[in-house]
Amino acid sequence: MANTVVINGDKRKFTLSPDIKLYALIDAGFMKTAKGNFNYEHPLYNDSPYNAPTKLKITINKELSHLTMVVTDRNGLQKVNIFKNKQLAPTVDLLNYILKDLEEHKIIVPVKD
């Protein structure tokens, strides 16, 4: 069974889909690392991706059994809670769109409590 993750400040929980496929990861924009893991980074921006204050980082291990998801600052060093600032509502909307797309590709699934 894959692990369950929560993005900092979010109430939803996600886990890897039991139907996850390698080609779906590539279609969704995941890049294979030298160690065989799959990384996904997407800037969360309002106007320009070059000025994005935050980004979504997702890593899935090569066995497709372990998931990590985090929203970080521009440098990718600090976790950021985009849910506590009302001015970041468009950023949250973009995050929701990306997560919905990953659900449709059967990469992640929401976990019901």
C-alpha positions in Angstrom: 0.0 0.0 0.0 1.3 3.4 -1.0 1.7 6.1 1.6 -0.7 9.0 2.2 0.5 12.6 1.8 -1.0 16.0 2.8 0.2 19.3 1.2 1.2 21.8 3.9 -2.0 23.6 5.0 -4.4 21.5 2.9 -7.1 19.4 4.5 -7.1 16.8 1.6 -5.1 13.6 1.6 -3.7 11.9 -1.4 -2.1 8.6 -2.3 -0.8 6.9 -5.4 -3.5 5.4 -7.6 -3.5 1.6 -7.7 -3.9 2.0 -11.5 -0.7 4.2 -12.0 1.1 3.6 -15.2 4.6 4.6 -16.3 3.4 6.3 -19.5 0.9 8.4 -17.5 3.7 9.8 -15.5 5.6 10.8 -18.7 2.4 12.2 -20.2 1.8 14.4 -17.1 5.3 15.8 -17.2 7.2 13.7 -14.7 11.0 13.4 -15.4 13.0 10.3 -14.6 16.0 11.0 -12.4 19.4 9.3 -12.5 18.3 7.0 -9.6 15.1 6.0 -11.5 12.6 8.1 -9.4 10.1 10.4 -11.1 10.1 14.1 -10.3 7.5 16.7 -11.2 8.0 20.4 -10.6 5.5 23.1 -11.6 5.6 26.8 -10.8 2.5 28.1 -9.1 2.0 31.5 -10.6 -0.6 34.2 -11.3 1.0 36.1 -14.2 4.3 34.7 -15.2 5.9 31.4 -14.5 9.3 33.2 -14.3 8.1 35.2 -11.3 6.3 32.4 -9.5 6.8 32.7 -5.7 6.0 29.1 -5.1 6.2 25.7 -6.9 4.7 22.3 -6.5 7.2 19.4 -6.2 6.2 15.8 -6.4 8.4 12.7 -6.3 7.4 9.1 -6.9 9.9 6.4 -6.3 11.0 4.0 -9.1 8.8 1.1 -7.7 5.8 3.5 -8.0 5.0 2.8 -4.3 6.0 6.0 -2.5 4.7 9.6 -3.0 5.9 12.9 -1.7 4.1 16.3 -2.5 5.1 19.7 -1.2 4.6 23.3 -2.1 7.9 25.2 -1.7 9.3 28.7 -2.2 10.8 29.7 -5.5 14.2 28.1 -4.6 12.5 24.8 -3.5 14.1 25.0 0.0 11.3 26.1 2.3 7.8 24.6 2.6 5.1 27.2 2.0 1.4 27.2 3.2 -0.5 28.8 0.3 -3.8 28.1 2.0 -3.5 30.7 4.8 -3.2 33.8 2.6 -6.4 34.9 0.8 -4.3 36.8 -1.8 -2.9 33.4 -3.0 -6.4 32.1 -3.9 -5.4 32.0 -7.7 -2.4 29.9 -6.7 -4.6 27.5 -4.8 -6.9 27.3 -7.9 -3.9 26.4 -10.0 -2.8 23.8 -7.5 -6.3 22.3 -7.6 -6.2 22.2 -11.4 -2.9 20.4 -11.4 -4.1 17.9 -8.7 -7.3 17.2 -10.7 -5.2 16.6 -13.8 -3.1 14.1 -11.9 -6.2 12.4 -10.7 -7.6 12.1 -14.2 -4.3 10.6 -15.4 -4.8 8.0 -12.5 -1.5 9.0 -10.9 -3.0 10.1 -7.5 -6.3 9.5 -5.8 -7.9 11.4 -2.9 -8.0 9.5 0.4 -11.4 9.5 2.2 -11.3 9.8 6.0 
